[in-house]
Amino acid sequence: MQIATLLGYLQLAGFAFLLAGEYILNALGIPVDTPLFVQMRENKFMAFAGFMILGSVSQSMLATGAFEVYFNDDLVFSKIQMNRWPTMQELVDLLHVHGLQRH
């Protein structure tokens, strides 16, 4: 399992515990005075912020930085291959070379 996926699941579980932790723990037969759950319940804002950061970290781990432009299934520009962003004029010229008509 990828770490990013695991972090996403931890974020969802954390939000579930923030909203319905007492019910979940009671259903599992776990005492609700568990130190971690007590801290979460007493500091809901901080716990929420922590879970939001966890989600942000998860998403950033999945980001590739890819930016690719295709025209008629032909690759026109790839940021990964060129290791840079294109200029607008460069994109216009490349699309023209690949058959896009200017009006």
Phi and psi in degrees as a GROMACS rama.xvg file:
@    title "Ramachandran Plot"
@    xaxis  label "Phi"
@    yaxis  label "Psi"
@TYPE xy
-71.3175  148.774  GLN-2
-63.0359  -39.2534  ILE-3
-61.5772  -40.4957  ALA-4
-65.9718  -42.2727  THR-5
-61.0972  -42.6888  LEU-6
-63.215  -37.8661  LEU-7
-62.8068  -42.3642  GLY-8
-65.6926  -38.5331  TYR-9
-64.1061  -38.1275  LEU-10
-62.8277  -46.4461  GLN-11
-62.2365  -42.8286  LEU-12
-63.5461  -39.824  ALA-13
-61.9984  -44.4285  GLY-14
-64.0565  -38.6998  PHE-15
-61.5941  -41.4836  ALA-16
-68.7177  -33.8105  PHE-17
-65.073  -38.2623  LEU-18
-84.0439  -39.2408  LEU-19
-139.606  32.7807  ALA-20
-59.4178  -41.7383  GLY-21
-62.5247  -41.4597  GLU-22
-67.5278  -40.3608  TYR-23
-65.6332  -47.2464  ILE-24
-64.0447  -41.7178  LEU-25
-61.5599  -41.2093  ASN-26
-64.6012  -31.7255  ALA-27
-88.5043  -3.73065  LEU-28
75.8732  23.6881  GLY-29
-102.033  133.844  ILE-30
-61.5733  141.712  PRO-31
-79.4263  -4.82352  VAL-32
-93.7251  22.6038  ASP-33
-61.9058  131.794  THR-34
-53.5693  -41.679  PRO-35
-63.977  -44.3306  LEU-36
-67.626  -37.8484  PHE-37
-62.3453  -43.8008  VAL-38
-62.5084  -42.1175  GLN-39
-62.4249  -43.3367  MET-40
-67.9506  -36.4516  ARG-41
-78.6725  -24.1759  GLU-42
-124.084  58.8698  ASN-43
-60.2726  -40.1361  LYS-44
-62.7807  -45.9045  PHE-45
-65.3218  -39.7563  MET-46
-64.052  -43.8796  ALA-47
-60.0741  -46.3488  PHE-48
-61.4053  -40.6984  ALA-49
-61.9949  -41.2992  GLY-50
-70.4654  -32.0835  PHE-51
-66.6114  -41.3405  MET-52
-63.723  -39.5316  ILE-53
-59.25  -42.0633  LEU-54
-65.447  -38.8489  GLY-55
-64.605  -42.4576  SER-56
-62.1363  -42.8261  VAL-57
-59.0099  -45.3126  SER-58
-67.2444  -38.5928  GLN-59
-68.2215  -27.2165  SER-60
-71.0996  -25.0433  MET-61
-88.1717  -16.0608  LEU-62
-70.1053  133.648  ALA-63
-103.261  -18.7684  THR-64
79.3571  12.0253  GLY-65
-74.8227  139.51  ALA-66
-143.976  107.745  PHE-67
-128.622  141.208  GLU-68
-116.185  126.828  VAL-69
-117.542  147.531  TYR-70
-137.366  119.319  PHE-71
52.2922  47.2883  ASN-72
65.2587  8.51704  ASP-73
-99.5266  133.297  ASP-74
-71.6478  119.504  LEU-75
-95.1559  -43.2323  VAL-76
-149.703  140.287  PHE-77
-131.955  118.819  SER-78
-65.0585  -34.2336  LYS-79
-66.3714  -43.5024  ILE-80
-70.0903  -39.9438  GLN-81
-87.4632  -16.669  MET-82
60.0441  35.1954  ASN-83
-165.605  165.386  ARG-84
-85.6511  147.53  TRP-85
-82.3568  158.493  PRO-86
-86.3833  161.295  THR-87
-62.642  -42.5901  MET-88
-62.82  -38.8401  GLN-89
-62.2959  -42.8738  GLU-90
-63.572  -43.2205  LEU-91
-60.1901  -46.7973  VAL-92
-63.1256  -43.7468  ASP-93
-64.9437  -40.5166  LEU-94
-65.7154  -36.76  LEU-95
-64.3877  -42.9349  HIS-96
-61.1316  -34.5544  VAL-97
-85.8651  3.1797  HIS-98
114.041  1.27519  GLY-99
-74.2411  125.981  LEU-100
-87.1094  137.542  GLN-101
-89.63  141.082  ARG-102
